[in-house]
């Protein structure tokens, strides 16, 4: 894919550069950052632009504040964390944009860096409102996006701004595109195995359809598996599943070869660290039970397929990995994936990344760890992503 990158920017020194990043990071209950992957991955672009004398205006979102100012979604701690990583002060404004902020940005010096407040606090962001988009573009001379995780959104700060400013892909965005493009354009190493977890069919349906004739195996876990199991007539008790998606689930299973669901599961009646978990056959699930992980035999079966695969794409944990009793499925598969050094291994999605870190498995053991969940899925589904189209050479 031919795109413009920050290496194509003719002049950086003294330019006001709006850098869209994806700092939508998971936070702990006390507000501290739980996983800094997305922040760390943006550093190469930021350092490159600072070293070249750019005046950086960092723009990001956090959570879903729905166009309102909400204290729990402020970027204050994120800005402080970024400052520590850069060993440089990062001034964070308390508003998205106003005349005072514009004035301070106009007075910036070379190699300074500031951060706007959560851009989704402004109602014009997600609607890509023309007035807000133009106002946002007005504080910069150049637009650089490293927000692959938000590239599937046509928002003011991800795509709309490119109507007014020359747009370039950052180093992280470029890396994501280069890592994922071969899966769409070239013949992958075989067998090609797709692993899907998480909760909803809707977020995975298009990529499953796109790979129906390409993939050798589909391994399904998490709440997603419960929907397919229910569609096949199994009792899933009080498990999380989508009953209204049964027809769609059956359509997929009819078309897909080697569509593998767990044949044993881990169940419990409560969700906690001290839950009394039981590993049982799927046929033995009863009404009060909740399926919270794939079973031990299914995990070993998945791991064997992963061990023998040439290309593996994984999106979504296979169980409720946040709690120890329900971690085995994801951990077993993650270890098998990390151990397969001959395979091309792609991991996508914040929860998947968080799970491997909890299992003390280094991201370096995989070919590529994507910072985008939904964006990665939509890219692999063959969709046109607004936040990437803006970089394509005409």
Secondary structure, DSSP 8 states (H G I E B T S, - for coil): --B-BGGG-S--TT-EEEEE------B-TTS-BS--HHHHHTHHHHHHHHHTT-EEEEE---S--TTS--GGG-SHHHHHHHHHHHTS--EE-SSS--HHHHHHHHT--TT-EEE-S-GGGSHHHHTT-HHHHHHHHTT-SEEEE--GGGTT---TTTTGGGGTSEEEE-HHHHHHHHHHHHHHHS---SSEEEEE-SS-STTTHHHHHHTTTT-SEEEE-HHHHHHHHHHTT---TT----GGGHHHHHHHHHH-SSEEE-SEEEEESS-STT---EEEEGGG--TT-EEEEE-HHHHHHHHHHHHT-SEEEEES-SS-TTSGGG-HHHHHHHHHHHH-TTSEEEEESHHHHHHHHHTT--GGGSSEEES-SHHHHHHHTT---HHHHTTB--
